[in-house]
Amino acid sequence: MDENVEKEGISLTDIWKIVKKYWVGLITIIAGTTLIGLLAAFFVVPKSYEAHETVYVMYKETASSDHMSSGDVTTSIRYVETVATYLKNEKEVYKATETALKDAGIEKDFKVLMKGFSFTTGTTSFAINVQYTSRDKDTIPQIINTFAATAKSKIKTDLFNDELDVLKVPSTVGKDDVNDVSTSKIVVVAASAVVGVVLGLAYEFIANSLDRTIKSKKFIEDTYDIKVIGMIPDVTKSVKNDNDVEANEL
């Protein structure tokens, strides 16, 4: 079998040739997307801040006993899940919080408050973790503290008719408890660079596919449906090198 017969498909050598041929476009696209990502990281991607509070929920009879049976544990867990569902869906809690915040000079619509809050139930304690995320860092402590106090009151009086012990953690949320959870600028820039590499390589292969110049034996056979029976090697460079050697010898 003729060893010079070209194999079908594209090899790493072919890919490298394509990259070298259109490297200017590749570098330009990567630089462009990275620059866009850099600008977006500093001027477009919004800042986001977050703080959390914990509300402990337990049935009074369970809380007053020294030892908890499996039934007491099950009852407390059920109460925690009921309260968590109530907080996620009960608009009255948010409306009461909205009113309290407006009295304190903070204008927040209850629908906006509902979107900002999220809840998770504790796995090792009878607790609900209340989390609030917002772009407005300064108002987060007052919002979450007001909500926790409002929720505590309404849960005891409206949901279970004061049959629960609802205990808020001793300390209130302060400015030092607010964390910056914004998307990292490094992540944004790195993601932009990766997108640039993908787009740049896509550009190179598209440009190469649109290039109809003769590239190889297989290209001629596939494009023109003819059989190549021989190839003339490029001897120009070899002749030039021989002439240079002769000139040096003279």
Stockholm file with secondary structure:
# STOCKHOLM 1.0

chainA/1-250         MDENVEKEGISLTDIWKIVKKYWVGLITIIAGTTLIGLLAAFFVVPKSYEAHETVYVMYKETASSDHMSSGDVTTSIRYVETVATYLKNEKEVYKATETALKDAGIEKDFKVLMKGFSFTTGTTSFAINVQYTSRDKDTIPQIINTFAATAKSKIKTDLFNDELDVLKVPSTVGKDDVNDVSTSKIVVVAASAVVGVVLGLAYEFIANSLDRTIKSKKFIEDTYDIKVIGMIPDVTKSVKNDNDVEANEL
#=GR chainA/1-250 SS CCTTSCCSSCCHHHHHHHHHHTHHHHHHHHHHHHHHHHHHHHHTSCCCEEEEEEEEEEEHHHHHCSSCCHHHHHHHHHHHHHHHHHHHHCHHHHHHHHHHHHHTTCCCCHHHHHHHEEEEECSSSSEEEEEEEESCTTTHHHHHHHHHHHHHHHIIIIISTTCEEEEECSSCCCGGGCEECCCCHHHHHHHHHHHHHHHHHHHHHHHHHHCCSCCCHHHHHHHHCCCCCCCCCCCHHHHHHHHHHHHHHC
#=GC SS_cons         CCTTSCCSSCCHHHHHHHHHHTHHHHHHHHHHHHHHHHHHHHHTSCCCEEEEEEEEEEEHHHHHCSSCCHHHHHHHHHHHHHHHHHHHHCHHHHHHHHHHHHHTTCCCCHHHHHHHEEEEECSSSSEEEEEEEESCTTTHHHHHHHHHHHHHHHIIIIISTTCEEEEECSSCCCGGGCEECCCCHHHHHHHHHHHHHHHHHHHHHHHHHHCCSCCCHHHHHHHHCCCCCCCCCCCHHHHHHHHHHHHHHC
//
